[in-house]
Every structure is written in structure tokens, then in C-alpha cells.
């Protein structure tokens, strides 16, 4: 793919990271295809650079970069018996290169390192392509839930047991 140096690295966000505007733009760009498709709208739309900084202070964040270019991210929050994966985002121009798979792999490795037997995520009911993609990566649906104010399921919880 032209425009990429093919030096993809996945690493923990650094303490001196300052490009919160760029990280927010990445997430919003990656989630833009959901606009008008999912109901209620994505919580990503309520993010700000400040809220991302606060979220990163509470969770583990891995970034995918190609040189200086930010291509993807994943936020990982520790729970009692697993790590919850959120805000998995890959720049649409870089999709199809296995970046999302590698970010999930970093989350899995992090969970194993911390003695957790699984990782878990949520995806919206309407995003059937995501359901299939996560199933192909070893996730299984464990629950359906509704956002406050909805009387129908709006999200799927999917879990991957780690060997």
C-alpha cells in the first residue's frame, strides 16, 4: 500500500504523549462509518482530547504507528476476571493490513501477563460485519444488552478465552 513505510509498531502509549487531538481524530475517523447506522450514536462522539487523556490515565493504551504516523489504538481496562477492550480504532486508509488484529494481540498478551483468562468487548447489534470479524478472531457472544432508555438489545458482549 503506497504512503506507508511498512514499519508498523505496536507499543504502549508513552507518558509524554501529547497528540490527543490526533488520537481523537483517528477514533472519530475510524468510527465515522457507524454514524447514522447505530442507535444510539457511538460514545466516541462525546470524546474530547481531555476525556481521552483521562481515559488513558485509567486504562492501558496501545498505539499502532508507522514511523511518526498514528494508525490505530486500543484501550484496555482491567476488570475482575478479564480485560475489557474498548475504542479499538484503525485509520480507514490503513485498514486491511492486520493492524486491528495486532492491536488485539497486544491486548491478549497484556491480559495473559496480568493473569487474566479472557478479553471482552462490546459491539453494536447493527454492526454484523464486526460480529463476524470478531468471531473469526476467536470471540464468542456472551450477552446482549440495551443502552439506558432502549427496550431492545443495542449491544453484543463478546468474549475470547485465552489459552
C-alpha positions as CSV (number, residue, x, y, z in Angstrom):
1,X,0.0,0.0,0.0
2,X,1.6,3.3,-1.0
3,X,2.1,6.0,1.5
4,X,3.2,3.7,4.3
5,X,6.8,3.0,5.4
6,X,5.8,-0.6,6.4
7,X,7.5,-0.2,9.8
8,X,4.4,-0.8,11.8
9,X,5.0,-0.9,15.5
10,X,2.5,-1.6,18.4
11,X,3.6,-0.2,21.7
12,X,2.2,1.2,24.9
13,X,1.4,4.9,24.8
14,X,4.3,6.9,26.2
15,X,3.9,9.1,29.3
16,X,5.0,12.1,27.2
17,X,2.3,11.5,24.5
18,X,0.7,14.8,23.6
19,X,-1.2,14.3,20.3
20,X,-4.6,13.9,22.0
21,X,-6.2,15.8,19.1
22,X,-4.7,13.4,16.6
23,X,-5.8,10.4,18.7
24,X,-9.3,11.8,18.8
25,X,-9.3,12.4,15.1
26,X,-8.2,8.8,14.5
27,X,-11.0,7.4,16.6
28,X,-13.7,9.6,15.1
29,X,-12.5,8.8,11.6
30,X,-12.4,5.1,12.3
31,X,-15.9,5.2,13.8
32,X,-17.4,7.5,11.2
33,X,-19.0,4.6,9.2
34,X,-21.3,4.0,12.2
35,X,-22.8,7.4,12.0
36,X,-26.5,7.0,11.0
37,X,-26.2,3.2,11.3
38,X,-26.2,2.6,15.0
39,X,-28.7,3.7,17.6
40,X,-27.9,5.2,20.0
41,X,-24.9,7.0,18.4
42,X,-21.4,6.0,19.4
43,X,-20.0,7.2,22.7
44,X,-16.9,8.2,20.6
45,X,-18.9,11.3,19.5
46,X,-18.7,12.5,23.1
47,X,-15.0,12.2,23.5
48,X,-12.7,15.2,23.8
49,X,-8.9,15.4,23.9
50,X,-9.2,15.9,27.7
51,X,-11.5,12.9,28.2
52,X,-9.1,10.8,26.1
53,X,-6.2,11.9,28.3
54,X,-8.2,11.0,31.4
55,X,-9.3,7.6,29.9
56,X,-5.6,6.8,29.1
57,X,-4.7,7.6,32.7
58,X,-7.1,4.9,33.9
59,X,-6.6,2.3,31.3
60,X,-3.7,0.7,29.3
61,X,-3.4,2.1,25.8
62,X,-1.6,0.6,22.8
63,X,-0.8,2.6,19.7
64,X,-0.1,1.4,16.2
65,X,2.3,3.7,14.4
66,X,4.2,3.7,11.1
67,X,7.1,6.0,11.8
68,X,5.5,9.1,13.2
69,X,2.1,8.3,11.7
70,X,-0.6,7.2,14.2
71,X,-2.6,4.4,12.5
72,X,-4.5,2.7,15.3
73,X,-5.2,2.4,19.0
74,X,-6.8,0.1,21.6
75,X,-7.8,0.9,25.2
76,X,-7.7,-1.9,27.7
77,X,-9.4,-1.7,31.1
78,X,-8.7,-4.3,33.9
79,X,-11.8,-6.0,35.3
80,X,-12.1,-8.7,38.0
81,X,-11.7,-11.7,35.7
82,X,-10.8,-10.2,32.3
83,X,-9.6,-7.1,30.4
84,X,-12.2,-5.1,28.6
85,X,-11.2,-3.9,25.2
86,X,-12.6,-0.5,24.1
87,X,-12.0,2.1,21.4
88,X,-10.3,-0.3,19.0
89,X,-9.7,2.0,16.1
90,X,-7.7,1.8,12.8
91,X,-7.3,4.6,10.4
92,X,-9.6,3.7,7.4
93,X,-6.7,4.4,5.0
94,X,-4.7,1.7,6.8
95,X,-7.4,-0.9,7.2
96,X,-6.8,-4.4,5.7
97,X,-3.1,-4.5,6.9
98,X,-3.8,-6.5,10.1
99,X,-3.4,-3.6,12.4
100,X,-6.6,-4.3,14.3
101,X,-5.6,-7.9,14.7
102,X,-2.2,-6.9,16.0
103,X,-3.7,-4.4,18.5
104,X,-6.0,-7.1,19.8
105,X,-2.9,-9.4,20.0
106,X,-1.2,-6.8,22.2
107,X,-4.4,-6.7,24.4
108,X,-4.3,-10.5,24.7
109,X,-0.6,-10.6,25.6
110,X,-1.3,-7.9,28.2
111,X,-4.1,-9.9,29.7
112,X,-2.0,-13.1,29.9
113,X,0.8,-11.1,31.5
114,X,-1.6,-10.0,34.2
115,X,-3.1,-13.4,34.8
116,X,-6.5,-12.8,33.2
117,X,-8.1,-15.7,31.3
118,X,-10.1,-13.6,28.8
119,X,-10.6,-10.4,27.0
120,X,-14.0,-8.9,26.4
121,X,-15.5,-6.3,24.1
122,X,-18.8,-4.9,23.0
123,X,-20.1,-4.2,19.5
124,X,-23.3,-2.8,18.4
125,X,-26.2,-5.0,17.2
126,X,-26.3,-3.3,13.8
127,X,-22.6,-4.0,13.0
128,X,-22.9,-7.6,11.8
129,X,-19.6,-7.3,9.9
130,X,-17.9,-6.7,13.2
131,X,-19.6,-9.7,14.8
132,X,-18.3,-11.9,12.1
133,X,-14.8,-10.4,12.2
134,X,-14.6,-10.9,16.0
135,X,-15.9,-14.4,15.8
136,X,-13.1,-15.2,13.2
137,X,-10.6,-13.9,15.8
138,X,-12.0,-16.3,18.5
139,X,-14.6,-14.2,20.2
140,X,-18.0,-15.6,21.2
141,X,-21.1,-13.8,22.0
142,X,-21.9,-14.0,25.7
143,X,-24.7,-11.4,26.3
144,X,-27.0,-8.8,24.6
145,X,-27.8,-5.6,26.5
146,X,-29.7,-2.4,26.0
147,X,-28.5,1.1,26.5
148,X,-30.5,3.1,29.0
149,X,-33.9,4.1,27.6
150,X,-34.0,1.3,25.0
151,X,-36.3,-1.7,25.3
152,X,-34.4,-3.7,22.7
153,X,-30.8,-5.0,22.7
154,X,-28.4,-2.4,21.3
155,X,-25.0,-4.2,22.0
156,X,-23.4,-7.6,22.0
157,X,-20.8,-8.6,24.5
158,X,-18.2,-10.9,23.1
159,X,-15.5,-12.7,25.0
160,X,-12.3,-14.5,24.0
161,X,-10.9,-17.1,26.3
162,X,-7.1,-17.0,26.3
163,X,-5.1,-20.3,26.2
